[in-house]
């Protein structure tokens, strides 16, 4: 997968789908980026005086790639009118305000669906549209904390460890919003009406733990961090330090893979029995001691393309050069930035990176022409 020329015609399975994104931060913009990567025409409505998404140079805010931006003042009648004109021509709208803010601005679900009854109105929040905490501020770490997800991550003898903001914001938030708006779009296009999609990070993150709850009910998962098969409690599912301070990720859960693992590691003749839980501490020590005898690069060569389920733990800067990822073009370069390519992949309608991150307001004239919305200039700040 490669980047294509700047401003090229949209490609991907969502080509022809129009999306209005009311500018925000975090999971909302990422969800809109996913839709844009898949070919949707995403128009981001930025507000004058706002720095936009991340507090970084807009040229590096990858959540805004493949989008176009218009600048509208939603506190003015003209700005609201311009947004509603866009909504009339859109298939999906995404907003990430606190509950009630869009309504107060005049671009809430009632106003938008009145202009376009087939519109899918996607709402992205942490706590959801109702409940005791609906109006409270929050961030990823708090959302995954109350759902029980954070309690599972980290060593048994240490505190819970936040996995950046990948689990809540992007997995439990963005991707559930994408699933929701696409499902609602299918409903609308199959002869139904538009509707509101309430995507709350707490709901999505809780949903991600479904299988764990089933295992716990069956007695196959302890509600105690670092004591289970998949949370670091098992000596053959975890990470180990190498001689140079690097780390290897180990996960040979199946017996045949485990046999290959201890053979290549060189401890097959002395490793304690894997099925003897009382020997797991000794097994962990044996594995750790052996990994400390060679560097990460040396162990990577040892395990290579084996079925031992062992991989080097790479940094963000190292990952694009991994031979497998390089062969698949999992990362690409566009606009001088190395970045993940669109995912997943489609055989007939592949997605692509077509545009660098949109600068606030840079595409107003182009969007006005393509969408046939003459009011955009009236809603822009003077």
C-alpha positions in Angstrom: 0.0 0.0 0.0 1.4 3.4 -1.0 0.5 7.0 -0.7 -0.9 8.7 -3.9 -0.6 12.2 -5.2 -1.9 15.1 -3.1 -5.6 15.8 -3.7 -6.1 12.8 -6.0 -9.6 11.5 -6.6 -11.0 9.5 -3.6 -10.6 5.8 -3.7 -11.8 3.1 -1.3 -15.1 1.3 -0.4 -16.6 4.5 1.0 -16.1 6.6 -2.1 -19.2 8.8 -2.5 -20.0 8.9 1.2 -20.0 12.5 2.5 -19.1 13.1 6.2 -19.3 16.4 8.2 -17.0 16.4 11.2 -17.4 19.1 13.8 -13.9 19.6 15.0 -12.8 18.2 18.3 -10.0 16.2 19.8 -9.2 12.5 20.3 -11.5 9.7 19.2 -13.9 11.8 17.1 -11.2 13.0 14.7 -9.6 9.5 14.5 -12.9 8.0 13.6 -13.4 10.5 10.9 -9.8 9.7 9.7 -10.7 6.0 9.4 -13.7 6.9 7.2 -11.6 9.2 5.1 -8.9 6.6 4.7 -11.6 4.3 3.3 -12.6 6.9 0.7 -15.2 9.0 2.4 -15.3 12.7 1.6 -14.8 14.1 5.1 -15.2 17.9 5.6 -14.0 19.0 9.0 -15.7 22.2 10.3 -13.0 24.1 12.3 -13.8 27.1 14.4 -12.0 30.4 14.2 -9.5 30.9 17.0 -9.3 27.2 17.8 -6.0 25.4 17.4 -7.8 22.4 15.9 -7.1 18.9 17.0 -3.8 18.2 18.8 -1.7 21.1 20.1 0.9 20.6 17.4 1.6 21.9 13.9 -1.5 21.0 11.9 0.8 19.5 9.2 1.7 16.7 11.7 -1.8 16.0 13.0 -2.4 12.7 11.2 -5.9 12.4 12.5 -6.8 15.1 9.9 -5.2 13.3 6.9 -7.4 12.7 3.8 -9.8 15.4 5.0 -10.7 18.9 3.9 -11.4 21.8 6.2 -13.7 24.7 6.3 -13.6 27.5 8.9 -17.0 28.4 10.3 -18.1 30.3 13.4 -20.8 28.2 15.1 -21.7 31.0 17.4 -23.0 33.0 14.5 -26.3 32.4 12.6 -24.4 32.4 9.3 -22.0 29.7 10.6 -24.8 27.5 11.8 -26.7 28.0 8.6 -23.6 26.9 6.6 -23.2 23.8 8.7 -26.9 22.8 8.1 -26.4 23.4 4.4 -23.5 20.9 4.5 -25.7 18.5 6.6 -28.4 18.6 4.0 -25.9 17.1 1.5 -24.1 14.7 3.9 -24.6 11.1 4.8 -22.9 11.2 8.2 -22.1 13.8 10.9 -19.7 13.3 13.7 -19.4 15.5 16.8 -17.6 15.0 20.1 -19.1 17.8 22.3 -20.4 17.3 25.9 -24.1 16.4 25.9 -26.2 19.4 25.0 -23.5 21.6 23.5 -24.5 20.8 19.9 -28.1 21.5 20.7 -27.3 24.9 22.2 -25.2 25.7 19.1 -28.2 24.8 16.8 -26.6 21.8 15.2 -28.0 19.1 17.4 -29.7 15.9 16.1 -33.2 17.5 15.9 -32.0 20.4 13.8 -29.8 18.3 11.5 -32.3 15.5 11.0 -35.0 18.1 10.2 -32.8 19.2 7.3 -31.8 15.6 6.3 -34.0 12.8 7.6 -31.6 10.2 6.3 -28.6 11.6 8.1 -26.6 9.4 10.5 -25.7 11.6 13.5 -22.7 10.2 15.3 -22.0 11.3 18.9 -18.6 10.6 20.4 -18.2 11.0 24.2 -16.5 9.4 27.1 -19.4 8.9 29.4 -22.3 8.8 27.0 -25.3 11.1 26.5 -26.9 10.3 29.9 -26.0 9.0 33.3 -24.5 10.6 36.5 -21.2 11.4 34.9 -22.5 12.5 31.5 -21.6 16.2 32.1 -18.3 15.5 33.8 -14.9 15.9 32.2 -12.8 12.8 31.6 -10.0 11.2 29.7 -9.1 7.7 28.4 -7.5 6.6 31.7 -10.7 7.2 33.7 -13.0 5.6 31.2 -11.0 2.4 31.1 -10.6 2.5 34.9 -14.3 2.3 35.7 -15.0 -0.5 33.1 -12.5 -2.8 34.7 -10.2 -2.9 31.7 -7.4 -0.9 33.3 -7.4 -3.3 36.3 -6.2 -6.1 34.1 -3.0 -4.4 32.8 0.2 -4.5 34.7 2.3 -6.7 36.9 0.6 -8.5 39.9 2.9 -6.7 42.3 2.6 -3.3 40.7 -0.1 -0.7 39.9 -2.3 -0.8 36.8 -0.5 0.5 33.7 -2.2 2.8 31.2 -1.7 1.5 27.6 -1.3 5.1 26.2 -4.8 6.1 25.0 -5.2 3.2 22.6 -7.6 1.1 24.6 -10.2 3.7 25.5 -10.1 6.6 23.0 -9.3 4.6 19.9 -10.5 1.0 20.4 -13.4 1.6 22.7 -14.3 5.0 21.2 -13.3 5.7 17.6 -13.7 2.2 16.2 -17.1 1.7 17.9 -18.2 5.0 16.5 -17.1 3.9 13.0 -18.9 0.6 13.4 -22.0 2.4 14.6 -22.2 5.0 11.8 -21.6 2.5 9.1 -24.2 0.2 10.4 -26.7 3.1 10.7 -25.8 4.2 7.1 -26.6 0.7 5.9 -29.9 0.9 7.6 -30.7 4.3 6.1 -29.6 3.3 2.6 -31.7 0.1 2.8 -34.8 2.2 3.0 -34.8 3.2 6.7 -34.3 6.6 8.2 -31.4 8.4 9.8 -30.7 8.1 13.4 -28.4 9.1 16.3 -25.5 6.9 17.2 -24.4 7.3 20.8 -20.8 6.0 21.0 -19.5 6.2 24.5 -16.0 5.1 25.3 -17.2 3.4 28.5 -19.7 1.3 26.5 -17.2 0.3 23.9 -14.4 -0.5 26.3 -16.8 -2.6 28.4 -17.8 -4.4 25.3 -14.2 -5.2 24.5 -14.0 -7.2 27.8 -16.9 -9.5 26.9 -14.8 -12.6 26.4 -12.9 -12.0 29.7 -16.2 -11.8 31.6 -17.2 -15.1 30.1 -13.9 -16.7 31.1 -14.3 -15.3 34.6 -17.9 -16.7 34.9 -16.5 -20.1 33.8 -13.8 -20.0 36.4 -11.0 -19.5 33.8 -10.0 -16.0 34.7 -9.2 -14.5 38.1 -10.2 -11.0 38.8 -6.6 -10.2 39.9 -4.0 -8.6 37.7 -1.0 -10.6 36.5 -2.3 -14.0 37.5 -3.9 -15.2 34.3 -2.9 -16.8 31.0 -3.1 -13.6 29.0 -2.2 -10.9 31.4 1.4 -11.7 32.2 0.7 -14.3 34.9 1.8 -17.1 32.6 5.6 -17.4 32.1 5.2 -18.3 28.5 3.1 -15.3 27.7 4.9 -12.1 28.5 8.1 -10.1 27.8 11.7 -10.7 28.8 14.7 -8.5 28.9 17.7 -9.2 26.7 21.4 -8.6 27.3 21.4 -5.2 25.7 18.3 -3.9 27.6 15.9 -4.7 24.8 12.9 -7.0 25.2 11.4 -10.0 23.5 7.6 -10.8 23.5 6.9 -14.5 24.1 3.5 -16.2 23.5 3.7 -19.9 22.6 0.5 -20.9 24.2 -0.1 -24.1 22.2 2.0 -27.1 23.1 3.7 -27.6 19.8 4.7 -24.0 19.6 5.9 -24.1 23.2 8.1 -27.1 22.4 9.7 -25.2 19.6 10.2 -22.2 21.8 12.1 -24.0 24.6 14.1 -25.9 22.0 15.2 -22.7 20.2 15.7 -20.9 23.6 18.0 -23.8 24.6 16.3 -24.9 27.8 14.4 -27.9 26.6 16.5 -30.2 28.8 16.0 -28.3 32.0 12.8 -26.3 31.8 10.3 -27.1 34.6 7.0 -28.6 33.4 4.7 -26.0 31.9 1.6 -27.6 33.3 2.9 -27.5 36.9 1.6 -24.2 38.2 3.8 -24.5 41.3 6.8 -24.5 39.0 5.8 -21.4 37.0 8.1 -19.1 39.1 11.1 -21.4 38.4 10.1 -21.6 34.7 9.9 -17.8 34.5 13.4 -17.5 36.0 14.8 -20.1 33.6 13.4 -18.2 30.6 14.5 -14.8 31.9 18.0 -16.0 32.7 18.4 -17.4 29.2 17.1 -14.3 27.4 19.7 -12.2 29.3 22.5 -14.1 27.7 22.0 -12.6 24.2 21.0 -9.3 22.6 17.5 -8.6 21.2 19.0 -8.7 17.6 20.6 -12.1 18.3 17.4 -13.6 19.7 15.4 -12.1 16.8 17.7 -14.1 14.5 17.3 -17.3 16.5 13.5 -17.2 16.4 13.3 -15.7 12.9 10.3 -17.2 11.1 9.8 -20.1 13.5 6.5 -21.1 15.0 7.8 -20.3 18.5 5.6 -17.2 18.7 8.5 -14.9 19.8 9.0 -11.3 18.5 11.2 -8.4 19.3 9.6 -5.5 21.1 10.2 -2.6 18.7 9.9 1.1 19.4 7.6 3.3 17.3 10.5 4.5 15.3 11.8 1.0 14.7 8.5 -0.6 13.7 8.3 0.6 10.1 11.6 -1.1 9.3 10.5 -4.6 10.5 10.9 -6.9 7.5 7.4 -8.2 7.6 5.8 -4.8 8.0 8.0 -3.3 5.3 7.1 -6.1 2.9 3.4 -5.4 3.5 3.8 -1.6 3.3 2.1 -1.4 6.7 3.7 2.0 7.1 4.1 4.6 4.3 5.7 8.0 3.8 3.5 10.9 2.8 4.3 14.6 3.1 7.6 13.8 4.8 5.9 11.9 7.6 6.2 8.1 8.2 2.7 6.9 9.2 0.6 3.8 9.4 -1.2 3.0 6.1 -5.0 2.7 6.0 -6.4 -0.5 7.3 -8.0 -3.0 6.7 -7.2 -3.8 3.1 -9.7 -4.3 0.2 -9.0 -6.3 -2.9 -11.2 -4.2 -5.2 -11.4 -0.8 -3.5 -8.2 -0.2 -1.6 -7.9 2.8 0.7 -5.0 5.3 0.4 -3.5 8.4 1.9 -4.5 11.1 -0.6 -4.0 14.2 1.3 -1.8 15.6 4.0 -3.5 16.7 7.2 -6.0 19.4 6.5 -5.1 22.9 7.7 -8.0 24.8 9.3 -10.0 26.6 6.7 -7.7 25.8 3.8 -10.4 24.1 1.7 -13.4 26.3 2.0 -13.6 27.4 -1.6 -13.0 23.8 -2.9 -15.7 22.3 -0.6 -18.2 25.1 -1.5 -17.7 24.2 -5.2 -17.8 20.4 -4.8 -20.7 20.3 -2.3 -22.6 23.2 -3.9 -22.8 25.1 -0.7 -22.7 28.8 -1.4 -23.2 29.8 2.2 -19.7 28.7 3.3 -18.2 32.1 2.6 -20.9 33.7 4.7 -20.3 31.5 7.6 -16.5 32.1 7.6 -15.0 34.7 9.9 -14.4 38.0 8.3 
